[in-house]
Amino acid sequence: MTETRLRIGFIPLCDAAALLVAVDKGFAAAEGLDIELLREVSWANVRDKLNIGLFDAAHLLAPVAIASSLGLGHIKVPIVAPFGLGVNGNAITVSPGLHAEMIEAADGDILDPLVTARALARIVAERKRTGAEPLTLGMTFPFSTHNYQLRFWMAAAGIDPDDDVRLVVLPPPYMVESLTSRQVDGFCVGAPWNSVAVDLGVGCILHFSSEILAHAAEKVLAMRARWADENPDTVAKLVRALDCGAAFIEDPANRGEVAALLAAPHRVGVAAEVIERTLEGRLRVAPDGSTRTDKRYLLIGHNGAARPAPVQAAWLYAQMVRWGQAPLSAELLAAAKGVFRPDLFDAAVQSKGANATVPVDGIGGFAGPAFDAEDITAHLNFWAPKQR
């Protein structure tokens, strides 16, 4: 068998697991793929190297794939996503000091996102009244689910994320250091960096992203649309290899081995015990050792998370419109939904004799009406989008 060489970029995050396992456990090699994995620090690097052809494919923020395809924030390069690397997996972490302030300001159960958002609104208002500096919160990229989850949460309590707080972009591996040095008061980032902050005693996990949005597409396997059209067999082989990787991760008997694999310095590079807790959805949420469990915390493969769902792309595009990053048009909505390619997933997975798994359906936001991908205007009218 002649091997096909590929260069694929990734960021050290747990939702790169299906890709890392596919390579390190030999599932890619079994498909005739010789994959070189390139570890990157920032999403801008990953996007740019994918767009100009230095990478054949990449572990990529789902909204970046859409923004690139629509020409938002950078040059227009059509991208397709035939495989979902992760649903959920983020968390909102704040400094112990801000956490204590929020508990004091809360009127109700601190586990309720609406209660904490309203508590934050009171803190923001008091800072404005006294002339104190606004709170600074980190997120990974303007076109990221992290950004939209933070905004969705805060806006539910009337906080204007663009005027009432500072939102700053930080690469995922730098989040903990920025919280330690008090450059930020909190952040929204993917696993394992929230857990690292808690274990170091510099952060408290306020909410899992699955408590803000029950099901939110997070990362995808992304590739240039033209490359995918020119290499259909390679795309299918890559999807099958990642599907095998996801299935391996899903088996609890393999959890320790997967955690050890991801803990390697050239992969995610944090303690295996932290990664294992992440895969179990059982996280320490405070320096005192208290834990919280959510089986939806990070979905890799199971519950249909690997099959790209266009409804997820529609929700992400709606957030771009809501926050003034994109105009509203039927053409752009169709193009956004077209980035997620369940047809490519189905063709590849079914060709190996398996049935494509039905994906998780719906977004399930903690506030507002249910999202309808066929009527995003109703969603936007409810939330009153910002003007571009």
Long-range contacts (C-beta under 8 A, 24 or more apart in sequence): 1-32, 2-32, 3-29, 3-32, 3-33, 3-34, 4-32, 4-33, 4-34, 4-234, 4-237, 5-34, 5-35, 5-36, 6-33, 6-34, 6-35, 6-36, 6-56, 6-57, 6-234, 6-238, 7-35, 7-36, 7-38, 7-54, 7-55, 7-56, 8-35, 8-36, 8-37, 8-38, 8-55, 8-56, 8-57, 8-58, 8-59, 9-37, 9-38, 9-39, 9-40, 9-45, 9-46, 9-49, 9-50, 9-55, 9-58, 9-59, 10-37, 10-38, 10-39, 10-40, 10-46, 10-58, 10-59, 11-39, 11-40, 11-41, 11-42, 11-43, 11-46, 11-59, 11-171, 11-172, 12-39, 12-172, 12-173, 12-267, 12-268, 12-269, 13-59, 13-89, 13-172, 13-190, 13-191, 13-192, 13-193, 13-219, 13-268, 14-86, 14-89, 14-190, 14-191, 14-192, 14-262, 14-268, 14-275, 14-278, 14-279, 14-298, 15-59, 15-85, 15-86, 15-89, 15-190, 15-191, 15-218, 15-219, 15-298, 15-300, 16-59, 16-85, 16-219, 16-267, 16-268, 17-85, 17-86, 17-245, 17-246, 17-249, 17-258, 17-262, 17-279, 17-300, 18-83, 18-85, 18-86, 18-242, 18-243, 18-245, 18-246, 18-249, 18-300, 18-301, 18-306, 19-59, 19-85, 19-221, 19-242, 19-245, 20-245, 20-261, 20-262, 20-267, 20-268, 21-245, 21-246, 21-248, 21-249, 21-258, 21-261, 22-241, 22-242, 22-244, 22-245, 24-261, 24-267, 25-244, 25-245, 25-248, 25-261, 27-240, 27-241, 27-242, 27-244, 27-245, 27-248, 28-237, 28-238, 28-241, 30-241, 30-244, 31-237, 31-238, 31-240, 31-241, 32-237, 33-234, 33-237, 33-238, 33-241, 39-266, 39-267, 41-171, 41-173, 41-174, 42-171, 43-140, 43-141, 43-144, 43-171, 44-141, 47-74, 48-74, 50-77, 50-79, 50-222, 50-223, 50-224, 51-75, 51-77, 51-224, 53-224, 53-227, 56-223, 56-227, 57-221, 57-222, 57-223, 57-238, 58-221, 58-222, 58-223, 59-85, 59-219, 59-221, 59-222, 60-219, 60-220, 60-221, 60-222, 61-140, 61-141, 61-143, 61-144, 61-145, 61-218, 61-219, 62-145, 62-217, 62-218, 62-219, 62-220, 62-312, 62-313, 62-316, 63-141, 63-143, 63-144, 63-145, 63-147, 63-148, 63-316, 63-319, 63-320, 64-141, 64-143, 64-144, 64-222, 65-220, 65-222, 65-339, 66-143, 66-313, 66-316, 66-317, 66-320, 66-336, 66-339, 67-143, 67-320, 67-325, 67-326, 69-225, 69-335, 69-336, 69-338, 69-339, 70-317, 70-320, 70-326, 70-332, 70-335, 70-336, 72-143, 72-320, 72-325, 72-326, 73-142, 73-143, 73-325, 77-224, 78-224, 78-225, 78-226, 79-222, 79-223, 79-224, 79-225, 79-339, 80-222, 80-223, 80-224, 80-225, 80-228, 80-338, 80-339, 80-341, 80-344, 81-220, 81-221, 81-222, 81-223, 81-308, 81-339, 81-340, 81-341, 82-221, 82-223, 82-228, 82-235, 82-238, 82-239, 82-308, 82-341, 82-344, 82-345, 82-348, 83-220, 83-221, 83-238, 83-239, 83-242, 83-243, 83-306, 83-308, 83-345, 84-217, 84-219, 84-220, 84-221, 84-305, 84-306, 84-307, 84-308, 84-309, 84-340, 84-359, 85-218, 85-219, 85-220, 85-221, 85-242, 85-300, 85-306, 86-190, 86-218, 86-219, 86-298, 86-299, 86-300, 86-305, 87-215, 87-216, 87-217, 87-218, 87-298, 87-299, 87-303, 87-305, 87-360, 88-208, 88-209, 88-210, 88-213, 88-215, 88-216, 88-218, 88-296, 88-297, 88-298, 88-299, 89-190, 89-191, 89-209, 89-218, 89-219, 89-278, 89-297, 89-298, 89-299, 90-145, 90-146, 90-149, 90-188, 90-189, 90-190, 90-191, 90-194, 90-208, 90-209, 90-218, 91-188, 91-189, 91-191, 91-194, 91-205, 91-206, 91-207, 91-208, 91-209, 91-283, 92-149, 92-150, 92-153, 92-186, 92-187, 92-188, 92-205, 92-206, 92-207, 92-209, 92-212, 93-175, 93-179, 93-186, 93-187, 93-188, 93-189, 93-194, 93-197, 93-198, 93-203, 93-204, 93-205, 93-206, 94-185, 94-186, 94-203, 94-204, 94-206, 95-179, 95-182, 95-185, 95-186, 95-202, 95-203, 95-204, 96-201, 96-202, 96-203, 96-204, 96-286, 96-287, 97-185, 98-123, 98-135, 98-185, 98-186, 99-204, 99-206, 99-286, 102-206, 111-211, 113-153, 113-156, 113-207, 113-211, 113-212, 113-366, 113-367, 114-156, 114-157, 114-366, 114-367, 116-153, 116-206, 116-207, 117-153, 117-154, 117-156, 117-157, 117-159, 118-157, 120-154, 120-157, 120-159, 121-154, 121-157, 121-158, 121-159, 124-159, 124-164, 124-165, 128-164, 134-164, 134-165, 134-166, 135-165, 135-166, 135-185, 135-186, 136-165, 136-166, 136-168, 136-183, 136-184, 136-185, 137-165, 137-166, 137-167, 137-168, 137-184, 137-185, 137-186, 137-187, 137-188, 138-167, 138-168, 138-169, 138-170, 138-175, 138-178, 138-179, 138-184, 138-186, 138-187, 138-188, 138-189, 139-167, 139-168, 139-169, 139-170, 139-187, 139-188, 139-189, 140-169, 140-170, 140-171, 140-172, 140-188, 140-189, 140-190, 141-169, 142-169, 142-325, 143-320, 143-325, 145-209, 145-216, 145-217, 145-218, 145-316, 146-188, 146-189, 146-190, 146-209, 147-188, 148-316, 148-319, 148-323, 149-188, 149-209, 149-212, 149-213, 149-216, 150-188, 151-319, 151-323, 152-212, 152-213, 152-319, 152-365, 152-367, 153-207, 153-212, 153-366, 155-383, 156-366, 156-367, 156-368, 161-323, 162-323, 162-386, 176-200, 176-202, 176-203, 179-203, 190-218, 190-219, 191-275, 191-278, 191-297, 191-298, 192-268, 192-270, 192-274, 192-275, 192-278, 194-283, 195-274, 195-277, 195-278, 195-283, 195-284, 196-270, 196-274, 198-283, 198-284, 198-285, 198-286, 198-287, 199-274, 199-284, 201-287, 204-285, 204-286, 204-287, 205-283, 205-284, 205-285, 205-286, 205-292, 208-283, 208-292, 208-294, 208-297, 210-294, 210-296, 210-297, 211-294, 211-366, 212-365, 212-366, 213-363, 213-364, 213-365, 213-366, 214-296, 214-362, 214-363, 214-364, 214-365, 215-296, 215-299, 215-312, 215-360, 215-361, 215-362, 215-363, 215-364, 216-312, 216-315, 216-363, 217-308, 217-309, 217-312, 217-313, 217-316, 217-340, 220-308, 220-340, 228-344, 235-344, 235-348, 236-344, 236-347, 236-348, 236-351, 237-348, 239-344, 239-345, 239-348, 239-349, 240-348, 240-349, 240-351, 240-352, 242-306, 243-301, 243-306, 243-348, 243-349, 243-352, 243-354, 246-300, 246-301, 246-302, 246-305, 246-306, 247-301, 249-279, 249-300, 249-301, 250-300, 250-301, 250-302, 255-279, 255-280, 299-360, 303-357, 303-359, 303-360, 304-357, 304-358, 304-359, 304-360, 305-359, 305-360, 306-345, 306-357, 307-342, 307-345, 307-346, 307-356, 307-357, 307-358, 307-359, 308-340, 308-341, 308-342, 308-345, 308-359, 309-340, 309-342, 309-359, 309-360, 309-361, 310-337, 310-338, 310-340, 310-342, 310-373, 311-361, 311-362, 311-363, 311-371, 311-373, 312-340, 312-363, 313-337, 313-338, 313-339, 313-340, 314-371, 314-373, 314-376, 315-363, 315-371, 315-373, 317-376, 318-371, 318-376, 318-379, 318-380, 321-376, 321-380, 321-385, 322-380, 322-383, 322-385, 322-386, 323-385, 323-386, 324-385, 324-386, 324-387, 324-388, 325-388, 326-388, 327-388, 328-376, 328-377, 328-380, 328-385, 333-376, 337-373
